[in-house]
Amino acid sequence: MAREHDFVKRSILGALAGLGGTFAMMAARSLSQRYAPRTMSKVREAPGKFVVEQAEQLLTPQQRVNMPRKVEERAAMLSHLCYGATFGWLYAVVRPEPAHPLVEGLIFGTGVWAIGYAGWLPAAGLTEPIWRQEPQRAIPEMTRHAVYGLATAAAYDAMHAHT
């Protein structure tokens, strides 16, 4: 029972840390959009919007027609937060006792970036594969994901140390 309790605790802390990391990345992305828009990744469609559109395919045509735009926008934001929380949870499950949050955070954030930009985003047709992207866009996006990883690892480490 103690192992289950520890797993649940780590899961909750990891998801919360992932949310914190997501907010840090959103802040970094917002600053980039405002002060360095040329560093933003080129996407054919925002991933959150894409996820909502895929989910809407499960609805009847009548339900889709009546879906308010605000609900779609909030659902897209929620999908982004869930993505970050899920990877935070995964971090906590894989790394229950953080030893080096700085190094682990950088590796983790870069790994999350690679999963997206070398994996599902090009597979879904939302971006070009990273090897076809301009370095002045790919490297800053990787850096913003490193911010996510650092914030997630630091938050998890801090919460883990105090529980």
N, C-alpha and C positions, 0 to 999 in steps of 0.2 A: 504494500500500500504506500510506503514511503517513496518508492521509485515512481509510482503513478503521480503522487502529489508533486514530486520534484519536476516531473515532465510537464505537468499542467502549469506549474509556476514558471518554468523556463519558457513554455509556449506563450503564456500571457505576457511575460516581460519581453520576449522577442518580438511579438506582434506590436506591442506598444513602442518598443525601440524602433521598429521598422516604420511606424507612423511618424515618429520624430524625425527619422532620417528622410522620409518622404517630404515632410514640411521643409527641412533644410534644403533638399534638392529643389523644391518648388521655389524657394527664395532665391537660390542660385540661378535657376532658370529665369525667374522674373527679372533679376538684375541683368542677366545676359541679354534678354529680349530688349530691355530698355537701353542699355549702354553699349552692347556689342551684338547687334542683331545678326551680323554676318557670321557669327559663331554658332548659330542655331542650326540644328540638323534639318535637312530637307526631308519632309515627310509628305506623302501623298494625301494622307488623312491622319488626324490625331488618333493615337492608339485607343484612347478612351472612347472616342466616337465610334471607332471601328468595333470595339467590344460591344457597345450598346446596339449597334446595327446588327451584329451577329445574334445577340440575345433576342432582338425584336423578331428575327426570323422564326422564333419559336411561338410567336403570338399569331392569333388569327388576323386576317386583313382588317377586320372591323376594329380590333384592339389597337392595331398599328396606326390606323387613321386617327384615332382619338387620343393618341399619346401626346400630352402637352410638351412643347419644346423645352420648357424649364425642367421637366422631369428627365428628359433625355440628357440635358446638360449636367444635372446633378448626378445622374447615374454614371455619366462619363467621368466625373470627378471622383465619385465613389469607387469606380473601377481602378483608378490610379492609386487611391489610398489603400485599397485591398491588395493590389499588386505589391506595394511597399510593405504592408503589414505581413503579407505571406512570405516575402523574402526575409523579413526580420524574424519571423517564426522559424524559418528554415535555418537561419544563422544560429539561433539559440539551440536548435535541436542538434545541429552538427557540431557546434562549439559551445558545449554547456559551461565550461570553465574558461572564460577568456583569459589568455595569458599576455597577449600583446595587442591590445585593441587598435593601436595605430596601424601596425602592419596588417593585422587581420582585416581591419576596416578597409584599407586600400585594396587589398586582394579581393575582398568580398564585393565592394562596389564595382571594381573593374570586371569581376565575374558576372555581376548582374547586367552590366552594360553589354558584355559579350553575348550573354544569353539573348538579350533583346536585339542588338544591332548586328550580330552575326548569325542569329537564329530566327526567332519567330517573326520579327518585323519584316525582314526581307522575304521570308517564306509566305507571309500574308500579303506581300506586295505593297507594304506601306513605305518602305525605304529601299534604297540600293544597298547591297551588301557593303560592309565596312571597307573592303578592299577597293571599292569603286567610289567611295566618298572622298570629298576633298578633305585633306588633313586639317585645314583651318576650321572645319565643322566637326569632324569626327573626334579630334583630340579634345576640344572643349566639352563635347558631350560626354566623353569618357571621364573627364575631370568632374563634371557635375554629378556623375554617378559615383565617383570616388568620394565626393562630399556626402552623398547618401550613405555610402558604406562606412565612412568615418563617423558620421553622426549616429548611425545605427549601432555600431560597435561600441562607441563611447557611452551611449545611453544604456545599452544592455549591460555593459561592464559596471556602470555606476549603480543601476538598479539592482543588479545581481549582488554587488558588494554590500548593499544595505538591506538585504532580505534574509 
